[in-house]
Amino acid sequence: MALRLHHINLVTQKVGEMDDFYRRVMGQRREDTGVPVLEKQKGYAGDVAFVTDGVVQTHLAQRDLGAGFATGQIVNPVERGHIAFRTDDLQGFMRHLDEKGVRYSDWGDRAVAGWHQIFFYDPDGNVIEVHQVEEGE
């Protein structure tokens, strides 16, 4: 069960300004490959800009305080942002969390087509995402 850093999600009400800042000031480029397809009818309808340093993506997402309510999930990853890891065995990772007593919200593919996502908190309350890209994506 491999885990690797995939993206950092920053939540904002200024998606356009943040996109400009991270590209113009921080030297990031617009991400065109591997960009998630948002499921705007299922759970999260906000705007998102995607930038990258060529290795790790930064998702600049519009804050949505109601996304947890809309999906029936406890953890809302677009309330204040999160850090995301990709795995090749999400079911195994979920069993690992269960064994460690770490509770999580299973979003399935409610936010991103073809990504099965779970979200949980670290000991300081930071939101962590772990996802697996579904076969064929």
C-alpha positions as CSV (number, residue, x, y, z in Angstrom):
1,M,0.0,0.0,0.0
2,A,2.0,3.0,-1.3
3,L,1.2,6.6,-0.4
4,R,2.6,9.6,-2.1
5,L,1.8,13.3,-1.8
6,H,-0.5,14.3,-4.6
7,H,-1.8,17.8,-3.9
8,I,-2.4,20.5,-1.4
9,N,-5.8,22.1,-1.4
10,L,-6.1,25.7,-0.4
11,V,-9.6,27.1,0.2
12,T,-10.5,30.6,-0.8
13,Q,-13.2,33.0,-1.9
14,K,-10.7,34.5,-4.4
15,V,-10.0,31.6,-6.8
16,G,-8.9,33.9,-9.7
17,E,-6.6,36.1,-7.6
18,M,-5.1,33.0,-6.0
19,D,-4.5,31.4,-9.4
20,D,-2.8,34.6,-10.6
21,F,-0.7,34.8,-7.4
22,Y,0.5,31.2,-7.5
23,R,1.4,31.4,-11.2
24,R,2.8,35.0,-11.4
25,V,4.5,35.2,-8.0
26,M,5.2,31.6,-7.0
27,G,6.3,30.4,-10.5
28,Q,3.7,27.6,-10.7
29,R,2.2,26.7,-14.0
30,R,-1.4,25.9,-14.9
31,E,-2.0,22.1,-14.5
32,D,-3.4,20.6,-17.6
33,T,-2.8,16.8,-17.1
34,G,-4.3,14.7,-14.4
35,V,-6.8,17.3,-13.4
36,P,-9.8,15.9,-11.6
37,V,-13.2,16.2,-13.2
38,L,-15.5,17.7,-10.6
39,E,-18.8,16.1,-9.9
40,K,-20.7,19.4,-9.5
41,Q,-24.1,17.7,-9.2
42,K,-23.1,15.2,-6.5
43,G,-21.5,17.2,-3.8
44,Y,-19.1,20.1,-4.6
45,A,-20.0,22.7,-7.2
46,G,-17.3,25.3,-6.4
47,D,-14.8,26.8,-8.8
48,V,-11.2,25.3,-8.7
49,A,-8.0,26.4,-10.3
50,F,-5.2,23.9,-10.7
51,V,-1.5,24.8,-10.6
52,T,1.7,22.7,-10.2
53,D,5.4,22.8,-9.8
54,G,5.6,19.8,-12.1
55,V,5.4,17.2,-9.3
56,V,2.8,18.3,-6.8
57,Q,-0.5,19.9,-7.6
58,T,-2.0,22.8,-5.7
59,H,-5.8,22.9,-5.9
60,L,-7.2,26.5,-5.3
61,A,-10.8,25.7,-4.3
62,Q,-13.7,27.9,-3.6
63,R,-14.9,27.6,0.0
64,D,-18.1,25.6,0.4
65,L,-19.3,25.4,4.0
66,G,-22.3,23.3,2.9
67,A,-20.4,20.5,1.1
68,G,-20.5,18.2,4.1
69,F,-24.2,18.7,4.6
70,A,-24.9,18.1,0.8
71,T,-23.1,14.8,0.9
72,G,-24.0,13.6,4.4
73,Q,-20.3,13.5,5.4
74,I,-18.8,14.6,8.7
75,V,-15.4,15.9,7.3
76,N,-15.8,18.8,4.9
77,P,-12.6,19.1,2.8
78,V,-13.5,22.5,1.3
79,E,-14.2,24.3,4.5
80,R,-10.6,25.1,5.2
81,G,-8.4,23.0,2.9
82,H,-6.5,19.8,3.1
83,I,-3.4,17.8,2.1
84,A,-3.9,14.9,-0.2
85,F,-2.1,11.6,-0.8
86,R,-2.7,9.1,-3.5
87,T,-2.6,5.3,-2.8
88,D,-2.8,2.2,-4.9
89,D,-4.9,0.3,-2.3
90,L,-7.5,2.5,-0.7
91,Q,-9.4,-0.4,0.8
92,G,-6.2,-1.6,2.5
93,F,-5.6,1.9,3.8
94,M,-9.1,2.1,5.2
95,R,-8.6,-1.2,7.0
96,H,-5.3,0.3,8.4
97,L,-7.2,3.4,9.7
98,D,-9.9,1.1,11.2
99,E,-7.1,-0.9,13.0
100,K,-5.6,2.4,14.3
101,G,-9.0,3.7,15.5
102,V,-8.9,6.7,13.1
103,R,-12.4,7.6,11.9
104,Y,-12.9,8.9,8.4
105,S,-15.5,10.2,6.0
106,D,-15.9,8.0,2.8
107,W,-16.8,10.4,0.0
108,G,-16.5,7.8,-2.7
109,D,-16.7,9.7,-6.0
110,R,-19.1,12.4,-4.9
111,A,-16.6,15.2,-5.5
112,V,-14.3,13.9,-8.3
113,A,-15.3,11.5,-11.1
114,G,-13.1,8.4,-11.0
115,W,-11.5,9.2,-7.7
116,H,-12.5,7.3,-4.5
117,Q,-11.7,9.7,-1.7
118,I,-11.7,9.5,2.1
119,F,-11.0,12.4,4.5
120,F,-10.0,12.4,8.1
121,Y,-8.3,14.6,10.7
122,D,-4.7,14.5,12.0
123,P,-4.2,15.1,15.8
124,D,-4.2,18.9,15.3
125,G,-7.4,18.9,13.3
126,N,-5.9,19.3,9.8
127,V,-7.9,17.5,7.1
128,I,-6.1,14.7,5.2
129,E,-7.4,13.2,2.0
130,V,-6.3,9.8,0.7
131,H,-7.7,8.8,-2.7
132,Q,-7.3,6.1,-5.3
133,V,-7.9,6.6,-9.0
134,E,-10.4,4.0,-10.1
135,E,-9.5,1.6,-12.9
136,G,-9.8,3.1,-16.4
137,E,-9.3,6.7,-15.3
